[in-house]
Amino acid sequence: MGIKGRGWLGLSRTFAWRVGLVKALFDTNILIDYLNGIEAAKEEIKRYPHIAISLVTWMEVMVGTKPEEEAAIRQFLARFALIPLNTSIAERAVEIRQATKIRLPDAIIRASAEVEHALLVSRNTKDFPEGEPWVRVPYRL
């Protein structure tokens, strides 16, 4: 997945952020933090010009939505490019799942980021190691 410490274009993450080349794919925990009013999550989402979520993240957020909040949550989620499940993502998710034994939803989220050449923004350091060049852990709670 590129040179250690380098992003999907072989550029340093710092340089890529400065010139607006980074597409960020957000894990469910960051979106839930945003919806719960965590300021660090709001700041993190604002820092990227291109924001996306996996279809799995969309479903995980919607499953936890109360009926009276559904319209507002759908409007919030509409701000993100929705990455649908396709054959390339499914194939990569299977490879990840077989190699790492992480849960299938997390394998799909990781595969979505990889196939889309996006930085995966998550607090889930168990399944998405912080030291990997394709992962950003922006804050801890």
HELIX and SHEET records of a PDB file:
HELIX    1   1 ARG A   13  ARG A   18  1                                   6    
HELIX    2   2 THR A   28  LEU A   35  1                                   8    
HELIX    3   3 GLU A   39  LYS A   46  1                                   8    
HELIX    4   4 LEU A   55  VAL A   63  1                                   9    
HELIX    5   5 PRO A   67  GLU A   69  5                                   3    
HELIX    6   6 GLU A   70  LEU A   77  1                                   8    
HELIX    7   7 THR A   87  THR A  100  1                                  14    
HELIX    8   8 LEU A  104  VAL A  115  1                                  12    
SHEET    1   A 5 ALA A  81  ILE A  83  0                                        
SHEET    2   A 5 HIS A  50  SER A  54  1                                        
SHEET    3   A 5 LYS A  23  PHE A  26  1                                        
SHEET    4   A 5 LEU A 119  VAL A 121  1                                        
SHEET    5   A 5 VAL A 135  ARG A 136  1                                        
END                                                                             
